[in-house]
């Protein structure tokens, strides 16, 4: 029986990897976010459609490693220099674009649909996320990556990622406790502050040791082996301090970023060449493991259990979609300038993508989000992720043939 289970796992993993790749390729060819293709691959293979696969414990474990590596990649690509250059405008967009969707999402869930406080917090938290990778791809395709609005969006996304990870840590604590506990939330925030102060120093010092070993090593593969070990250690350390494991992955990536500097680094400056080697050698591992998480999200969603005759799923999904888009558009209002520029910034902040899926999955696995609520969040995340590239391209073609 055990041998048969192992053989079946090999087959399932092969199907997941190939389905994720095919789905991503199809969406990429239509210039749509590949992550949506990976998500739909899971929906197709799971109980919602074909029922071929289910999210086994081993698959869930691989998916959790994928989440940690995804947040490592987010931290690795975080550009603190970009944040400083974009200055106060990026800060205004990030904070405003973080608060409005959270307040709207929480209020809609709590007072509009009578969900519990914990459910409403997870709904609001999910709507705060911004998938900057999708926006960067679209702006690059349109040759607008160096425009002023692009600089503001990129800087705001850095702050959004940091705020989102902190909020995720607090919601994780609530999910563990099963209730909203302000005292525990304060303790977690204190631990996070200490962790973010100390972890980058430790990661940077360890990276110096890794670089020294890499210079004398006679074998290939030393850097990815040690970096993955470092990420897993930081994930363990974050959990030991009462925060979610993915916070450790984010901190490790941030510390190893080529743009690592004050206030996280003090005198420890980044080595761009070594950071580039880390990034290039970690990419294949990240691209292999991370899609498992997105497929697993689709596998965990059972659309057949949802009462599609009920008005709840339609009204809730529509309401969340409206406040998700409106919240991000309002987030761009504090930026001075022409209305076209503010609208471009707001549209660029709309896609929720990967980070939103992490919020939703944490709520589901903790047992807080019911299947209908989880399904509505997945629908909204997919719609906003698809909407942003289409709307941005249409906007620039119609209004911005000349520079703003």
Number of C-alpha atoms within 10 A of each C-alpha: 6 7 8 9 10 11 11 12 15 12 11 18 16 12 16 25 17 14 23 27 19 16 20 22 18 15 16 15 10 9 15 22 27 24 25 25 25 31 27 21 27 32 25 19 21 24 21 19 14 11 13 13 19 18 20 14 9 11 19 17 14 18 22 20 22 23 26 26 29 25 27 29 21 24 25 25 18 26 20 20 15 19 22 12 13 19 15 15 20 28 23 19 30 28 17 21 31 26 20 22 29 25 20 21 28 26 19 20 24 19 12 12 13 12 18 15 16 20 21 24 23 28 32 28 24 31 36 31 32 30 22 25 16 24 26 18 16 22 20 12 12 13 10 16 18 10 13 14 25 21 21 25 30 26 27 30 30 24 21 26 24 17 17 23 23 19 20 23 23 24 25 22 21 21 21 12 11 14 14 17 12 11 9 15 18 12 15 20 18 13 16 23 13 12 19 20 15 14 22 23 17 13 21 22 15 16 23 13 11 17 18 11 14 17 9 8 12 9 7 9 11 16 20 19 12 16 21 18 12 20 24 20 16 25 25 18 18 24 15 11 16 19 26 24 25 29 28 31 30 27 29 33 29 29 30 28 28 24 20 27 19 12 9 19 16 10 9 15 15 17 16 14 10 19 20 15 12 21 20 12 17 19 13 11 14 20 14 13 20 21 27 28 29 29 30 28 26 27 27 25 24 18 17 10 11 15 11 12 8 9 10 15 17 13 13 20 19 15 18 26 21 16 20 28 23 18 26 30 24 18 25 29 19 15 19 10 10 9 13 15 21 21 20 21 27 25 25 29 32 32 31 26 26 24 26 25 23 22 25 25 22 18 24 21 12 13 14 21 23 12 17 20 23 21 22 23 26 22 16 27 28 23 17 22 26 22 17 24 24 14 15 21 15 12 16 18 12 9 11 14 9 7 10 15
